[in-house]
Amino acid sequence: MTILTIGDIGVVSGVIHIGDEAMFEAARDELAARGVAITGVSSAPAESAARYAVPTVGRLGFAGLARPQAEERATLLVEAAGGRAGLEPGDPASEVLAALDDAGGVLVAGGGNLASRWPVHVFERSTLAAMAHARGLPVVVSGQTFGPDLISDDEDRVASLARTAAWTGVREHVSADLARGWGARVHAGVDDASFLGGGPTDAAASGGVLVSLSGWFAGRPADLVETGIARLLDAAAETVGDVVFHAHFGPVAGDAEPSGDAALHERVRSRMRAPSTVVPSGDSRSAAELARTASLLVTSRYHPAVFAAPAGVPILALAADDYTRIKLSGALGHWGQDAVADLDELAGAPATLAALTARRAEIADRAASALPGHRAHAADWWDRVAETFA
């Protein structure tokens, strides 16, 4: 028996999204430690199978569909899972149906957060859960952020997913409150990838500033934002040390043409006065180690903060909108940090940075104090997940 596990995984065209991969990898590791095997759902099944040494199948075929077509497809797939309809030969969901034949349940792993800005994830995860229920299989949801932007139809789907799951795991209290309002049985804790590879170690800090940026500016002029970030990083270089860029959405290979976050990083670097270096995207575990050993993290990406905060690294997070603010505030808040600046506040960010560095010892002490409790809470969660599928 295996647990069919959907995460937003699969390196396509040589580009990796480290945070999404990290949550799937953490789920695989935690369940394997409890004797539970998984089959993954991936955008690139062969690549993911090789990366994680688990069987994988392709996605359900929602990518590129308009909402009316996605609604029709969701109905078809649930009926097919329940034996009330058949799929055409070659339908991309055929592999998922076959995997359900041998599955003991479905895990909706972290990644592909459930908001209306990503309707394909709403349809994929809610439909897969409904397919599992049609087979009488238990469903667990883990590591999610819900909303905040959810149109009525999407909220109905997400609410049903959360309400009918045996457990719904979320990673910040805003999502917990929303899920409880839907009637879900909620577990609220740190992000699933917080302790990937074992979590923080006693490795010495690098003495440098780690930077990981997202290209989502919520409609703000790119030139203005990139110039503001460059000035902030120049100030960080003066007060903390060398600046190192690391793309969480970018090419795996270091010699590839910069794309995604890596392309943004090059534009910001070109605007800086201080010198900087680049570490290729690589994989989730190396990204976690890089974040945990930084002396300061400046990020508008979520998972660098997830990795760095448990290690007591001071973090200046840059939020573009309500969604990114909720995620980043949640990641930092678990560990007693709160330095989340809006992209419109970049002019004042150097002062925030100076205050952060002055509180370095306090930040480290808070993280160290919180670490045992969060580790135990996370272990309890994965025990509960494994027991649900037993």
Secondary structure, 3 states (H helix, E strand, C coil): CEEEEEEEECCECCEEEHHHHHHHHHHHHHHHHCCCEEEEEECCHHHHHHHHCCCEECCCCCCCCCHHHHHHHHHHHHHHHCCCCCCCCCCCCHHHHHHHHCEEEEEECCCCCECCCCHHHHHHHHHHHHHHHHCCCCEEEEEECECCCCCHHHHHHHHHHHHHCCEEEECCHHHHHHHHHCCCCEEECCCCCCCHHHCCCCCCCCCCEEEECCCCCCCCCHHHHHHHHHHHHHHHHHHCCCEEEECCEEECCCCCCCCCHHHHHHHHHHHCCCCEEEECCCCHHHHHHHHHCCCEEEECCHHHHHHHHHHCCCEEEEECCHHHHHHHHHHHHCCCCCCEEEHHHHHHHHHHHHHHHHCHHHHHHHHHHHHHHHHHHHHHHHHHHHHHCC
